[in-house]
Amino acid sequence: MKQTGQDLISVTKALLRTSGDFSAALEHLLNPSSALGPLWCRSDDGLLLSGDPGVRQKLQEKYSEEGVAKRVAFLEVER
């Protein structure tokens, strides 16, 4: 929080949107307009958790196969 000058809520949101990736969250907080790729949102989390293979394919197109795999792992830890 000291590095970015952001409050706890902003830092927590950045970590949630980047699946807990500290370096990506820090980059997002320091440079919000940087091209990190799409950040996760609750609605996409809900779609991912639906288990629908077609929806998963669309999410892989948006976030990449690796990004979806990381998000699944992140959400499993969160439970």
C-alpha atoms as one frame of an Amber mdcrd trajectory, in Angstrom:
protein
   0.000   0.000   0.000   2.891   2.324   0.703   4.375   1.805  -2.775   1.158
   2.712  -4.551  -0.422   5.201  -2.178  -3.650   3.196  -2.454  -5.947   2.142
   0.358  -6.550  -1.450   1.452  -9.765  -1.763  -0.558  -8.062  -0.733  -3.810
  -5.154  -3.103  -3.204  -7.521  -5.975  -2.384  -9.575  -5.336  -5.528  -6.427
  -5.301  -7.660  -5.347  -8.639  -6.189  -8.784 -10.135  -6.809  -8.851  -8.910
 -10.410  -5.390 -10.337 -11.103  -6.008 -13.741  -9.481  -3.597 -12.939  -6.667
  -0.688 -12.085  -8.978   1.224  -9.547  -6.880   3.347  -8.141  -9.706   0.323
  -7.706 -12.003  -1.669  -6.091  -9.184   1.193  -3.715  -8.421   1.533  -2.808
 -12.108  -2.215  -2.183 -12.325  -2.157   0.048  -9.239   0.892   2.011 -10.376
  -0.237   2.332 -13.989  -3.984   1.672 -14.387  -3.849   2.311 -18.123  -1.118
  -0.280 -18.708  -1.953  -3.084 -21.106  -2.024  -6.050 -18.730  -4.826  -7.659
 -20.646  -8.356  -8.005 -19.361  -8.881  -8.066 -15.611 -11.273 -10.583 -14.085
 -14.686  -9.469 -12.873 -17.394 -11.147 -10.800 -19.635 -11.821 -13.765 -16.864
 -13.718 -15.559 -16.126 -15.628 -12.343 -19.770 -16.687 -12.272 -19.580 -17.804
 -15.884 -16.407 -19.763 -15.188 -17.946 -21.480 -12.177 -20.984 -22.494 -14.234
 -18.936 -25.321 -15.707 -20.319 -24.774 -19.217 -17.635 -25.871 -21.752 -18.786
 -23.314 -24.342 -18.554 -20.495 -21.831 -15.142 -21.718 -20.704 -13.944 -21.602
 -24.326 -15.092 -17.982 -24.660 -13.314 -17.096 -21.415 -10.138 -18.763 -22.719
 -10.386 -16.587 -25.817 -10.711 -13.501 -23.613  -8.200 -14.332 -20.852  -6.066
 -17.110 -22.467  -5.979 -20.755 -21.525  -3.302 -20.086 -18.915  -5.280 -17.170
 -17.483  -8.380 -19.335 -17.060  -6.345 -22.118 -15.430  -4.822 -19.610 -12.980
  -8.256 -18.199 -12.198  -9.707 -21.653 -11.522  -6.832 -22.370  -9.119  -7.285
 -18.967  -7.466 -11.015 -19.482  -6.973 -10.473 -22.967  -5.545  -8.081 -21.576
  -2.927 -10.559 -18.813  -2.095 -13.294 -21.307  -1.164
